[in-house]
Every structure is written in C-alpha cells, then in structure tokens.
Amino acid sequence: MQILDGQLVSRATKDELKLKVAQLVTEGKKIPHLAAVLVGSNGASETYVGAKVKACGEIGFKSTLIRLEEDISENKLLSVIDDLNLDQDIDGILVQLPLPKHISDEKVINTILPSKDVDGFHPANVGKMVQGLDTFIPATPYGIMLMLEHYKIETKGKHAVVIGRSNIVGRPMSILLSQSAPYGNCTVTITHSHTKNLAEICRSADIIVAALGIPEFVKEDMVKEGAIIIDVGITRVPDASKKSGFALKGDVDFKAVSPKCSFITPVPGGVGPMTIAALMKNTFKACIDKL
Ligand SMILES: NC(=O)c1ccc[n+]([C@@H]2O[C@H](COP(=O)([O-])OP(=O)(O)OC[C@H]3O[C@@H](n4cnc5c(N)ncnc54)[C@H](OP(=O)(O)O)[C@@H]3O)[C@@H](O)[C@H]2O)c1
C-alpha cells in the first residue's frame, strides 16, 4: 500500500508556480492576483480561505481577502463581485461556499466573469470542461487529477466509482475520469444517496473516489484488494484530546481499508492540500491567459 501524499505533491506544484512567478517578475510582467470573498464566520470556511491566502503568499501571488457580514444582502454581494470583475488587477475570484441560506449560490457563481472563475463553477466553464476544452477545472477534482498524474497511476480501462454527485466534487470528477485523456479513460459509475447496492458497486471498483461527507462511510468490506482510494471527505468531529476540540475525518475508514489498497489518500494531508495547489494553478492560468 502506498500513501498518496497530498502535502508533498502540493508543495512540488507550488514550488513550480513560485519559479514561474519569479520569471514573471524578472520579465516585468503582471503577478497573479486572487480575490477571496468570505461571507460570515464559519470556522471551516475561515480555515479554507486562510489556507488559500497563505498559499498565494508562499508562491508570490497577490491576494485580497474580502470579509463580509453574514447578513449582507444578495444584491450587495453581487455588486462586490461586479466590482472585482471590473478590477483589472484581479485575475481570479473565489467566493467561499457555503453561503448563508438567503443568498443563491447559483446567482453568485453566474455573476463571476468566466475568465476570472478560478473555482471553475460557472456554467460556461463547466460546459467547456465537459467538452474537454481548455478551461478552469474545479479545484478538488483537478487536484485529484494532478495527484494521479504525479504518481503516474494508470487509470485507463479501470472501473471508477465516484460516491457523491455535487457540482464541486463528484460530478466533475466523474467527467474527468471518463474523458478520453491521460488519467481518464475510466468506466465511471457515479453514485448518490439513492443508489441501491452501493457496497456491491464499490466492491467492483478499481478506483473509489469518496466525496459524500459521512465520516468513515467506506468500510473494509466495500473495497476490493488492490483498489485505489481517493478520500475527499473532510468532516470535523468532536475530539476532546485536540486543542481545537475537533479532529478531521475522511469518508473512508482509513485504518481498516488502507491495508487492502494499492494507493490511498490520507485525511488530512491528501486531497485537501491538492485542492489548494489546483486553485493556485487556475489563478496562474487566469493571469497568463490575459497576457
Ligand atoms: N478535500 C477537499 O479539498 C474538499 C473539497 C470539497 C469538499 N470536501 C469534502 O467532501 C465531502 C463532500 O463534499 P460536497 O461538497 O461534494 O458535498 P455535498 O454537496 O453535500 O454532496 C454530497 C453528495 O454525497 C451524496 N451522498 C450523501 N449520502 C450518501 C450515501 N449514504 N450514499 C451515497 N451517496 C451519498 C449526496 O447524494 P444526493 O445528491 O442524493 O444528496 C451528494 O451527491 C465533504 O466532506 C466536504 O467537506 C473536501
């Protein structure tokens, strides 16, 4: 069994970008600039946005964090995004999800200019991704693809089971794995909360991508010998032994499942850091595409 080390691959990806930024500086060109919008003060969202801003600093990108009150109106948020769309110095815009209930995710996503949509959630970018065209790929599935590429994991002809069909993880993941492209060419089964016989489907999988948000859902008896396991889930569970008061749990029962696998991502330290590295790559692309 080999651990797919997201920290290591993320570091390598960020180091590569750092060199590219240094090159831009030498050439007197524009440096990538990411704007992150955080509405309210959800603990997990604070952590994710903080990590994204920190990564920008490490690489040499500019970043602007815009904090807005939980009760901001939808119109006001949309006008903040309009301003960022118009700002020539801003290359990429991300609005941290989830948003408060009174704000429509869809309206917010559709307001971001597709050329600045570094999360790859705008329908124009999703459409391009589905057609295999050059675009921003949603950061989590993109990060997983980068990890498969780094470890040169052959996916061609394999049966991949994706658990979860969200627009940000499961659905784009299923599309990328099924594409006629390197690290694609899988036969993909996408599953969700209405799927029958999920355990049986999983047992036939060469690759499982677990993205449902239920801690330790994937058990040992759902996994066949030698399977490749990508654990996307991150759930905070109370843990009095931790200073923070919580521990992070993945969607896979790592202890029981890992001895059976050929490759597995840990939580934390697997898909999470890769999501950030992929977002950085998208931000760099947004800047370079304008040159
Ligand atoms: N590592 C990272 O960087 C990263 C990034 C994003 C998300 N995440 C984590 O990944 C997990 C999933 O995130 P998400 O945003 O995709 O979640 P989501 O929007 O809540 O979607 C969850 C999906 O799982 C499905 N599901 C729920 N219960 C199920 C069950 N018992 N059997 C099969 N499918 C089931 C749901 O089915 P229905 O469609 O039928 O409801 C839905 O499609 C969360 O833990 C999240 O924190 C991690």
Ligand as a Chemical Component Dictionary entry (heavy atoms), coordinates in Angstrom:
data_LIG
# 
_chem_comp.id                   LIG 
_chem_comp.type                 NON-POLYMER 
_chem_comp.pdbx_formal_charge   0 
_chem_comp.three_letter_code    LIG 
# 
loop_
_chem_comp_atom.comp_id 
_chem_comp_atom.atom_id 
_chem_comp_atom.alt_atom_id 
_chem_comp_atom.type_symbol 
_chem_comp_atom.charge 
_chem_comp_atom.model_Cartn_x 
_chem_comp_atom.model_Cartn_y 
_chem_comp_atom.model_Cartn_z 
_chem_comp_atom.pdbx_ordinal 
LIG N1  N1  N 0  -10.614 17.899 0.453  1  
LIG C1  C1  C 0  -11.156 18.992 -0.082 2  
LIG O1  O1  O 0  -10.461 19.909 -0.510 3  
LIG C2  C2  C 0  -12.630 19.078 -0.190 4  
LIG C3  C3  C 0  -13.227 19.941 -1.100 5  
LIG C4  C4  C 0  -14.616 19.949 -1.211 6  
LIG C5  C5  C 0  -15.366 19.118 -0.376 7  
LIG N2  N2  N 1  -14.733 18.333 0.539  8  
LIG C6  C6  C 0  -15.477 17.420 1.416  9  
LIG O2  O2  O 0  -16.006 16.381 0.604  10 
LIG C7  C7  C 0  -17.260 15.938 1.125  11 
LIG C8  C8  C 0  -18.313 16.092 0.039  12 
LIG O3  O3  O 0  -18.423 17.459 -0.304 13 
LIG P1  P1  P 0  -19.540 18.001 -1.315 14 
LIG O4  O4  O 0  -19.467 19.475 -1.291 15 
LIG O5  O5  O -1 -19.424 17.277 -2.600 16 
LIG O6  O6  O 0  -20.848 17.517 -0.502 17 
LIG P2  P2  P 0  -22.391 17.637 -0.862 18 
LIG O7  O7  O 0  -22.657 18.769 -1.765 19 
LIG O8  O8  O 0  -23.089 17.549 0.446  20 
LIG O9  O9  O 0  -22.672 16.304 -1.678 21 
LIG C9  C9  C 0  -22.647 15.058 -1.060 22 
LIG C10 C10 C 0  -23.002 14.010 -2.067 23 
LIG O10 O10 O 0  -22.929 12.752 -1.420 24 
LIG C11 C11 C 0  -24.123 12.023 -1.670 25 
LIG N3  N3  N 0  -24.451 11.175 -0.546 26 
LIG C12 C12 C 0  -24.875 11.560 0.679  27 
LIG N4  N4  N 0  -25.124 10.477 1.444  28 
LIG C13 C13 C 0  -24.845 9.401  0.673  29 
LIG C14 C14 C 0  -24.912 7.998  0.885  30 
LIG N5  N5  N 0  -25.323 7.484  2.064  31 
LIG N6  N6  N 0  -24.562 7.189  -0.117 32 
LIG C15 C15 C 0  -24.154 7.678  -1.312 33 
LIG N7  N7  N 0  -24.084 8.999  -1.572 34 
LIG C16 C16 C 0  -24.420 9.838  -0.594 35 
LIG C17 C17 C 0  -25.188 13.072 -1.903 36 
LIG O11 O11 O 0  -26.222 12.491 -2.653 37 
LIG P3  P3  P 0  -27.546 13.320 -3.142 38 
LIG O12 O12 O 0  -27.081 14.118 -4.325 39 
LIG O13 O13 O 0  -28.518 12.268 -3.492 40 
LIG O14 O14 O 0  -27.944 14.176 -1.974 41 
LIG C18 C18 C 0  -24.411 14.149 -2.643 42 
LIG O15 O15 O 0  -24.403 13.887 -4.032 43 
LIG C19 C19 C 0  -17.478 16.799 2.365  44 
LIG O16 O16 O 0  -16.956 16.112 3.490  45 
LIG C20 C20 C 0  -16.640 18.041 2.124  46 
LIG O17 O17 O 0  -16.232 18.679 3.304  47 
LIG C21 C21 C 0  -13.398 18.292 0.640  48 
# 
loop_
_chem_comp_bond.comp_id 
_chem_comp_bond.atom_id_1 
_chem_comp_bond.atom_id_2 
_chem_comp_bond.value_order 
_chem_comp_bond.pdbx_ordinal 
LIG N1  C1  SING 1  
LIG C1  O1  DOUB 2  
LIG C1  C2  SING 3  
LIG C2  C3  SING 4  
LIG C2  C21 DOUB 5  
LIG C3  C4  DOUB 6  
LIG C4  C5  SING 7  
LIG C5  N2  DOUB 8  
LIG N2  C6  SING 9  
LIG N2  C21 SING 10 
LIG C6  O2  SING 11 
LIG C6  C20 SING 12 
LIG O2  C7  SING 13 
LIG C7  C8  SING 14 
LIG C7  C19 SING 15 
LIG C8  O3  SING 16 
LIG O3  P1  SING 17 
LIG P1  O4  DOUB 18 
LIG P1  O5  SING 19 
LIG P1  O6  SING 20 
LIG O6  P2  SING 21 
LIG P2  O7  DOUB 22 
LIG P2  O8  SING 23 
LIG P2  O9  SING 24 
LIG O9  C9  SING 25 
LIG C9  C10 SING 26 
LIG C10 O10 SING 27 
LIG C10 C18 SING 28 
LIG O10 C11 SING 29 
LIG C11 N3  SING 30 
LIG C11 C17 SING 31 
LIG N3  C12 SING 32 
LIG N3  C16 SING 33 
LIG C12 N4  DOUB 34 
LIG N4  C13 SING 35 
LIG C13 C14 SING 36 
LIG C13 C16 DOUB 37 
LIG C14 N5  SING 38 
LIG C14 N6  DOUB 39 
LIG N6  C15 SING 40 
LIG C15 N7  DOUB 41 
LIG N7  C16 SING 42 
LIG C17 O11 SING 43 
LIG C17 C18 SING 44 
LIG O11 P3  SING 45 
LIG P3  O12 DOUB 46 
LIG P3  O13 SING 47 
LIG P3  O14 SING 48 
LIG C18 O15 SING 49 
LIG C19 O16 SING 50 
LIG C19 C20 SING 51 
LIG C20 O17 SING 52 
# 
